[in-house]
């Protein structure tokens, strides 16, 4: 016999069905409202934008909420326990880094990054780009501008990609004037996400991947991957290239560079052929749990925001810790305090290993210098220098990535621990060479307890560096800006 539902069971099923119908109705309403919002934005454009528009202010009338939050990237007030949006002098905090980069421009100046609105200003002001006294001089290639401005794809279109890379950095100072903004990530006509830099498309092509097939969620990370990646300047033309052909792990890229016999610089003390990592944020993020679960960069760094009944992406790109209620708590159910402390715990464990590796590497470079001075041969030093190269690559790959200690703490700890191992092996091998040369004591260590002392030890004349840069900022940069304004490359209000 069929069992009849009890009265309360029938009501329960009815209520459940109503809840499902209500939920589906709300979802459909949300989708329709969202479409209506999008349609409203595009149907009520106040400014028609055609072609590549690098002046960010032109987008303000059409997309006021996004534009206003983008302007907030100029704000430098955020500070967490270990990081901030301010330009902190890292070399002053960790003088060993001066030794690690001896012979490279980073030993002169290295500060923590600020928001996107400061991109052009910061790359112009840093000592790393030198101090050209004419707009055609300068020690760095124009490739250094690549990730700093929507003027870059504009100039690539005018000059051609090869010609753009091959020019000097100072030659384009009056052209690259608008900071990272709208056209870097969006097609100006319809605001669809786009890849505006060729290096990412080319890296995908060499891997046999079609970037045009990327989903919208994938694009919310790939637009960031145009710049927040490891790259190098290939060949005499300084062609910007991503070393992903063999994969995106630290070992994959090391193998790529080794086979290409590529070296960023020869270390001024140890003579080791060094690889300088840039900022492999995308690669490391993909190796962490959030990347593996399909969380996009924008999910955490550009969370959605509601204002006046309109839902939009917050373009104040910054640490997710600044807005945990709209980032972490979208998925996690712990308290803000718990989640924040989880991040700090991961950072502190990584920083502990990082500090140990920096100490060992600095000693390895200094001891190698001592071995050369005692008469070591190239054949003797070759294995030592190879170990130093490997150790420093793992260190730099880990620390150059913004947020690596959170994005993939296990992978970063693995890389750093392998770096410590290789640094210790290098020091041991160097000690054996010194023993053969008749020296069995401890290598005398210089006083590098401050940035100034470390820079003096490696032979830098920082007074001359600062004087040249100050003169450049006062004499040349104003000329660049005046020329850009006169040619309407900067909106007059700027």
C-alpha positions, -999 to +999 in steps of 0.1 A: +000+000+000+012+035-008+021+056+022+005+090+024+025+119+034+017+133+068+003+168+068+036+183+082+056+165+055+035+179+028+038+214+042+076+209+045+079+199+008+057+229-002+078+253+017+110+238+003+097+241-032+087+277-026+122+285-013+138+269-044+115+289-067+122+321-047+159+315-049+158+309-086+137+340-090+162+361-071+190+347-092+172+355-124+164+389-111+200+395-102+212+385-136+186+406-153+194+436-131+231+431-138+225+430-175+203+461-172+231+479-153+256+470-180+232+481-207+225+513-188+262+521-186+268+515-223+236+531-235+243+563-215+279+569-224+289+605-222+321+601-241+327+581-272+360+563-270+374+548-302+408+531-306+435+529-280+430+557-255+459+559-230+446+589-211+428+574-181+408+606-173+389+602-206+371+571-192+359+590-160+325+602-174+315+568-187+327+547-157+328+571-127+327+544-100+356+524-115+376+556-122+372+570-087+383+537-071+412+535-095+423+570-084+425+556-048+456+535-059+474+568-052+466+563-015+496+550+005+481+549+040+474+511+042+497+492+065+495+456+077+518+439+102+545+432+077+537+452+045+522+485+034+513+505+003+541+529+011+575+530-006+597+514+021+634+513+016+640+475+016+678+478+014+679+498+046+658+471+063+679+442+049+714+454+040+725+419+030+705+425-002+730+451-013+756+424-013+734+399-032+729+425-060+765+438-061+771+448-098+734+453-105+713+484-103+691+470-076+720+474-051+715+512-055+678+514-048+650+490-040+617+500-024+584+483-019+559+490-047+532+516-044+498+517-062+493+518-100+489+556-101+525+559-090+539+536-117+554+562-141+566+584-112+583+556-094+602+541-124+613+576-133+625+585-099+643+553-090+681+552-092+678+520-112+669+537-144+699+560-142+700+597-149+701+605-187+709+642-194+691+641-228+660+624-239+680+599-260+704+587-233+701+564-204+716+531-194+683+511-196+663+500-226+628+513-233+617+477-224+617+490-188+586+511-196+566+481-207+544+475-177+541+511-165+516+528-187+488+524-213+510+546-235+532+515-241+508+497-264+501+531-281+538+535-288+542+499-298+516+505-324+534+536-337+570+523-336+565+485-339+572+462-310+608+454-319+617+491-324+600+500-291+621+475-271+653+485-289+651+522-280+666+537-249+644+543-218+650+581-218+641+584-255+604+578-246+601+599-215+578+624-231+556+596-245+551+573-215+533+597-192+500+581-181+502+556-152+488+521-154+451+523-161+420+515-181+434+506-216+461+483-201+434+458-193+402+469-212+392+474-248+383+511-248+352+507-270+334+480-250+356+475-218+360+438-225+392+424-208+421+424-233+457+414-235+475+446-245+511+434-242+526+410-268+549+391-244+520+372-228+504+362-261+538+351-274+545+330-243+511+312-247+518+306-284+552+290-277+534+267-253+509+257-279+480+275-261+454+299-275+449+328-252+418+339-271+401+308-257+406+319-221+374+322-200+363+355-184+374+342-150+408+333-164+411+367-180+406+383-146+441+369-138+457+370-172+453+408-176+475+409-144+499+383-159+509+407-186+531+423-160+532+405-127+554+377-140+590+367-145+606+380-177+639+389-193+653+410-221+662+387-249+691+393-272+706+426-284+672+440-291+662+436-255+630+418-266+608+413-235+602+375-232+586+352-206+607+321-199+578+297-197+586+274-226+595+245-202+570+254-175+564+280-148+582+265-118+615+279-105+633+248-118+616+250-152+627+285-158+662+279-144+665+251-170+653+274-197+679+301-188+707+275-184+701+261-219+700+296-233+732+304-214+715+336-202+728+357-173+714+390-161+747+401-146+780+388-133+783+394-096+808+421-087+822+402-057+819+364-064+819+366-102+789+343-102+766+345-133+734+357-116+698+354-127+677+384-114+640+374-109+615+401-116+581+396-099+567+361-107+534+368-089+512+350-114+534+319-116+536+315-078+499+323-073+490+294-097+510+270-075+490+279-044+457+266-032+437+297-043+452+295-078+446+258-080+409+263-070+404+289-098+404+320-076+414+350-099+437+378-090+407+402-092+387+381-067+410+392-040+426+424-052+396+439-069+366+426-050+330+436-060+315+466-044+279+479-043+270+516-045+236+531-053+223+497-062+251+492-087+276+463-083+310+470-098+346+458-095+366+479-070+396+492-089+415+503-058+439+474-063+457+467-030+462+440-003+431+419+004+438+425+041+426+461+036+391+448+029+387+413+044+349+417+045+348+418+007+377+394+000+384+366+024+349+365+040+333+359+006+344+323+009+357+318+044+336+317+075+363+324+102+365+358+118+385+387+103+410+385+131+415+347+126+420+351+089+444+381+093+465+362+118+466+332+095+482+354+069+507+368+094+517+334+106+525+322+070+544+354+063+565+351+095+575+315+088+586+324+053+604+355+064+624+334+089+637+312+062+642+341+038+664+359+064+686+328+069+691+324+032+701+361+027+727+357+054+742+326+039+742+340+004+759+372+014+787+352+031+790+329+001+796+359-022+821+375+001+840+341+007+841+335-031+857+370-035+882+360-009+890+328-027+896+346-060+920+370-041+939+340-027+945+327-062+916+303-070+913+293-106+882+294-128+881+256-129+881+255-091+855+281-087+831+269-114+810+245-092+809+271-064+796+298-087+770+274-101+757+267-066+756+304-058+736+311-090+711+283-081+708+295-045+703+332-054+678+323-081+656+305-056+659+333-031+651+361-057+622+341-072+607+339-038+612+374-025+606+393-058+571+380-060+546+403-042+525+383-018+543+350-024+543+341+013+505+341+011+499+330-025+519+297-021+536+295+013+545+258+009+561+263-025+580+294-013+593+275+018+604+247-006+623+271-028+639+290+001+650+258+019+665+245-014+683+279-016+697+275+019+710+241+010+728+253-021+742+283-003+757+261+024+770+237-002+787+267-020+803+279+012+816+243+020+830+239-015+846+273-012+862+264+021+877+233+006+893+254-022+907+278+004+922+249+023+939+237-009+953+272-012+967+270+023+940+290+041+921+272+069+907+300+090+875+319+090+871+344+061+871+379+075+837+395+071+832+432+064+808+454+084+777+454+062+753+461+090+737+491+073+727+500+037+754+527+035+782+504+048+772+476+024+770+500-006+804+514+003+819+479+005+808+470-030+822+502-044+791+524-050+794+562-049+759+570-037+764+607-035+772+609-072+742+586-080+718+609-060+732+641-075+728+628-110+693+617-104+683+649-087+696+670-116+677+647-140+644+651-121+648+689-120+660+695-156+647+667-178+615+653-164+597+687-164+606+690-201+591+656-208+558+666-190+556+699-207+560+683-241+534+657-233+509+683-222+515+704-253+508+674-275+476+665-255+491+632-243+480+642-208+446+655-200+448+692-192+436+687-156+467+667-148 
